[in-house]
Each structure stands twice: as C-alpha cells, then as structure tokens.
C-alpha cells in the first residue's frame, strides 16, 4: 500500500497516459522481483543492494527507511518445518515454568521479602527452550561451545531446567536465595563467584551482559586469528531485556559488532514491552526504535512479532488493514490488549475496522485472548535462530515480541508484574491448569516441585537433545593449571635500577612488558589493552613489535611508514587498541581475564589506561570482573593528583587505590620504583596463573622521571606485603616517614631536611600497598577475636613497627583515607598527608605545595607532631613553617 502511495506522489505532474505507463512498468518490476524472492530471498536482497548502488551512481535519490513494516521479518512461505517434537517440548517447557515459579513463590511464602523474579522468565521461556533444544552447543568436538549471556532476572528458569537435567537437586531449589544455610543454595542471579561450576557470566547489572558479549565475540575472533584457539562455529548469544537497552552500555558498542563483521554474535532482545514501573515505550514502539538503531549500525535484524495463529488472519486480510491496525497501535496499547480478555481485544483492536471484525468472526473470545506473540511461538523462533546462525558477514539481533508474566493470569502484562513474587491459591490453580502440570490439588497449592521419573519420555527427549549438542549449559569449567610463571631472575634487568638515567615507572613497565612479550612460553599469552593512550604511555615500541589487532589487517599505508616506529596493524596483532572507550577496554579485559576458563587458554591481560578514567568509570564492571573470577593486571597510567602535572581537575587521580580497594579480589599496589613493580608483576603471574588464585591486580604507573634505584637486599617480602623500611635514619630515629609512589622521593627529601636543618632523625618506609597491609591486619584481628583462648597473633604491621619510636607521618599522592585505613592499629601515632580536593593545572612543585605533600610539608607535619608530643620546641616548629615557606593560613585544599 505504501509503495502505491509513493508512486502516486511521484507522478502527480504526469498525464494520465504517462501515469498508466509508469504504473505498468512498475508492476512488471515488482512481479519480476517477486519471482526472484520466491526462488531465494537472499538473491532478492542482493538485487536490491545492487539497484540501490546503481541508483546512487546515477544520481537518483533513493528514499530509505531504517524500519520495516510491523510484522515478522521471515514470511510464512520462507519458513522451514520445525524439527522437534512439539508435544514433548511443550511438556518440558511447562515443567520448567512450574518449577521456576514454585521456587520463587515458595521462598517468598515462607521467607517474606527474600525476593526473586517470575515474570521475566515467563516471557522468555520459549526463546530459551528453542535454543536449548536445537541451537546452544556445549562443545564443538574437543573445543568449548557457545557462550550464553542469560538475562539475569530469568535465573529461576535456568535453575529449573538444570533441576530437570539432574544437575541441581530439590534441595537446591528449596534453597533459592538461601546461600548461607546448611544445605547448598542458589544465588539470586548469575554469579560465577558464588556458583563457580555453573554460571559463566554475571549479567544482572543492566548493560554489562550485552557489552561484554560484544567484546567476547570480538575476543573470540582475536584468539582465532592469532592461532590460540581453533576456528569453530561457536556463537555468543546475549539475551537482553528491551528495557535494558536504555542503559548506555547495552547499545553503546554495537557498531563494533558490524565494523568487525562479528557473525559469531547474536542478540536476542526480549521485547515484553515492560520495565519495572510501566511500558518501556508507552507512546511508541520499542521494537521500531531498536530496529532503527540496529539497522543503522548495520546489524542483521530479524523481527519475530506474531505467532503462527496470526498467519491465518494475515491470509484472510486482502486489504492490508490488519498490518495498518498493528502499526496504529503503540506499546501501551499492546500491553493493555494482553492484560484484558478476548472480548476486549475484539472490540478495541479488531473493532476499529468492520473488515477486521469480519476476519475474526469465526474465533471465540478465548481463542482471541490466546493469539500468540512471536516470542512464544517455537516455529517462528526456530526459523529466526536458524537464519541468525547461518548469517555471514555481521552480527544479528532478533527482536522477539513477548508478554511479561506470560501464563500468569493475575499478572500478565500488568505494571506490577516485575515485582510479582507470590501467586494466590487461585493463581496457582490457574497456572497448573494452563500448563497441564500433573500435580494433586494439595501439592499444587503448596507449590511443590515436580520432576517426572527418569524414564519419562519428555526427560529422555531433553537429555538426548543436550547430548546431541555436546552437553549441558550453563557450565563453568575449572581448568587444570598449565602455566609456569617466569622466575624472578627473568626480571633482573628491572631490579638493578636505571643507573644515571632518569625514567618513569611507566617507561620501566613498558620495557618490562616488551620483555615479557618476547618470553618463549608466556609471550604469546600476553594481551596488551589500551584505550587510545598508547603514545601517552610511550607504547610505540610495543605497537611496532607485536602489532595492533585488526581483523582485516592494514589496508592502507600509514603516514609514518617511513619512521622506525610506524603505526602497525595486523590480522594477528597482539595489542587490543580500543579507541576512546574505558568500558569497551574493560570488556576486553574481562574476556581476556576469563579466557583461562572459557577457552582453556590462560591469556594475561595488561590493561593500561589513564588512571583518572579507570575505576570511577568502570567500577561496576570491575565488580563483575571479580564475580567472573577474572585474572589480569589493571595498570593505572599517568597516576597521582600531583604527579600528573598540567592537566588539571578532571585528569588528576587522587583516589583510584581507594576505589580499587573496595573490590575484594583486587590486589592494589602503588609502587614507587621499577624494582617494586617487577617483584609485584612476577608474583602476580605466579599467584593468578601458576597457583590459580582468583585475584587480579591494580598497579599505579607515573609519568615523572627520576633515578630508579636498585632493589635493596631482603625487601621482596615487604614489597608484596605492602610495607618495608627503605632508608633507615642516620641516627636514632624519633619519627617514621611513610611514602608511596613518587611521593616517596619527597619523603626521602624530607628525611634529609629534618636531619640537616633540625637535627631530627627519621626512618623512611616504602608503602607499596596500604590496602594489603590493612587486609592482613584485619585478618589477624579477626582471628584474635574468634579465638580468645589462644595466644594473640601479631599483624605484619605491628611486627614491623615493633620497637620503632615516634609519630608516623604518611604522605601519598592520594586521599588521606588511603593511609588513614591503618589508623586502628597506629592510633595517635599516625599523621596523614594526602591530596583531598580538586586538581589544578600547574607543575609538580606547586601542586605538591598546594596539597601539602611536598618535602617541606612533610617536614612541617613531622615537627608539628613532635612538638605536640613534647619532643620538639613548639616555637621552633612554628618558625620552621615560615622558614620552609609554608603558609599556615591558606585555605584547606580539600575545599579549595
């Protein structure tokens, strides 16, 4: 109909005869095109593409649209027959629905407020079951299988299927959301940390699953192109909620999928039209919106809107009114139609046009009420999945129209559906009747779980199909250890200092990374990741040596080709240069940091980024990485509030070690010297990959050049535990000076001023990790609290400081809360200097003076504390502030 209107508009100024000739010619073209499509729809698509290209070349403007009519992408005549036994699959699906609902209902009946979700899985069940029965491969021969990013709120349904498979017991289901009881429990959502043999990917934090799925698919291609894994047909399936697409992370990286032709990636968007509080798009259609977004990003879009029972009605409609009526309605209408009964649908949907009433006059109201949305029709879903897995050249998104709370009569498509936790007795009875669950009335009202006998035909069917697909999913493997970390001798070149040459810890690390990339065993496993800051970090030599990963290689001659360190892209390049995206880089870090379990390849990611744009941007993803039991090194470059001179307020980092310390498995270090960094990296490789510890590392790197000393004897343990004496006092120490990062140099300078100018001797301590010192002290404190009858243990901190005298002045390039974390064990001894407040654009000298972490400020703080304790003349201490040029009346930098 729309084609006729367009033709009419374009022929307004023609004579009647001309109009007739044009219409006849157009009809011939359409007839010819219909013949091509009847033969093969893909040829039809190629023909349209060629015609569009020819029109562009001829200068003919082509009107286009990023949306298609509101109907199924795959027409009835292009469908292939469904390969499964629908009766048995329907029975399996019904049992899974029941047990999933019973699990949540029962918990909330006997443990009010424990929570859980029924309605998301109710809308998604058939989408998953078609996949489980026919598509989701658990293995490809000896290779790992498909990766599935489940919609987090649908976890009860995944548990319910595992129960029928015999992988979970009834005790597990009884203890859904009861993880701290005597019997095994089930986590609320997909959490590999809590269920390390089951879940692979944490997905319930909105947007993280889709984003990680995109970069997982890209990392899969990276591993294939580098020859680290075999090329197989494995796919990455991401099940996404339509409301979840409002989260920036969900759609923010979809262009990557098309740009890198990731035909191993399939999104299934569960368009149940409803988020927590109401319709996703009450006044529009979310499916139209998403189609436009994905088609605009060059994804293959498949719409699954209407079930097979609508095919008859489309066939009866010869006027196009049915599609017209569908396109008149918005999502608020569609939600209302499913919340009401068949009589309402007859009156308010079909009743707008007498012709539509005519085509449903043979239908009862009950039949109208049960007209299916496409996402609940296995035939439509199967055909969409089949076309998606066979599509080449780019990713596919399937937009599946579903009903939230499908099958739950009391909640279906209603606004409170998301929060539905319990059903009434009437609701339970209706559920049992709707899905034909073979339970006695009493058992049904008690929401008892139901599993047929092992020889039941439906269960045998379920097991047979999973066996054909290589096993059960989801399943997380704990691989055998197959990694030997280089011994510390390998790092000796970075333990001996820099001689007379001043270098930064960043440059020291880049040299170290270059060395590791050349290591005969682990070199190929290193995955450098940078978000468009490689040159900032002096990374050019690494870029040239191993190349930047580009799936199509380098199809151009770079402008700097005649230079030694020219830009170097390769199909088997080792560096993931992500562009300006910390979130995308973190998703690559996640894919690489979990490859040891997902691909059985222990890749070692080193993600180098601007520290200010690190944890505060990707904090949620860092928690998901920890949940995933990820391993690797986060390298916070250009670190520090005063070390990163010139850049100012929004570039200077004074808090990343505080933020990283909130993640339980993140080991945080703030190394002052390259030798500290070398010791930490070597031990990190050993702990994570050789010993298999589920931890990851955050290390700061600085751009300040200074002489790097050789490693003193006997400090390895202190470096790793986070504290050691770096430079003893020349005389009897009356104060202890703590420093980390480049501020340790200010501390050493302060030690000299104190001794030479004021006759005060102080020991200097390097504190590579306040976080690790605190964690160990907390662990000892807890043990002592729980074992009052045992001899009291002594923390590393207390042992190290035993016998030392005087106050402890701790200075760092970070907020005072970082050293303050040790105050429970240091009490009144501790005086903290830090960089609370907003950064400024200036050089290091002025920045450190402003934030009161300069050598002079450290001296002033030490003398002031000694004076308060009666160990130094107060008037002399006051005069020292003037002598050192310290303004005692200046505004507090924390609020300046």
Secondary structure, DSSP 8 states (H G I E B T S, - for coil): -HHHHHHHHHTTTS-HHHHHHHHHHHHHHHHHHHHHHHH-HHHHHHHHHHHHHHHHHTT------S---SS-SS-GGG-----S-HHHHHHHHHHHHHHHHHHHHHHHHHSTT----SHHHHHHHHHHHHHHHHT--SEETTEE--EEE--GGGHHHHHHHHHHHTSS-HHHHHTBT--SSSS--B-SS--TTTSTTT------STTHHHHHHHHHHHHHHHHHHTTSS------EEEEEETGGGGSHHHHTTHHHHHHTT-TTEEEEEEE-SB-SSSBTTTTS-HHHHHHHHHHHTT-EEEEE-B-GGGHHHHHH-SSSHHHHHHHH--HHHHHHHHHS-HHHHHHHTGGGSHHHHHHTTTS-HHHHHT--BGGG-HHHHHHHHHHHHH--SS-EEEEEE--TTTT-TTTTT-GGGGG-----HHHHHHHHHHHT----HHHHHTT------TT-HHHHHHHHHHHHTTS-SS-------------GGGGGGGTS--TT-EE-HHHHHHHHHHHHHT-TTTGGGEEEEESS-TTTTT-HHHHHHH-EE-TT---S--TTTTSTT---EETT--BEE--S-HHHHHHHHHHHHTHHHHTS---EEEEEEEGGGSHHHHHHHHHHHHHTT---EEEEES-STTTSTTT-TTT--S-HHHHHTTSTTEEEE--SSHHHHHHHHHHHHIIIIIS----EEEEE-----EE-----TT-HHHHHHT-EEEE--SS--SEEEEE-TTHHHHHHHHHHHHHHHH---EEEEE-S-HHHHHHHHHHHHHHHHH-TTS-----HHHHHHTT--SEEEEE-SS-HHHHHTTHHHHGGGEEEE---S---SS-HHHHHHHHT-SHHHHHHHHHHHHHHTTSS-HHHHHHHHHHTT--TTS--GGG-
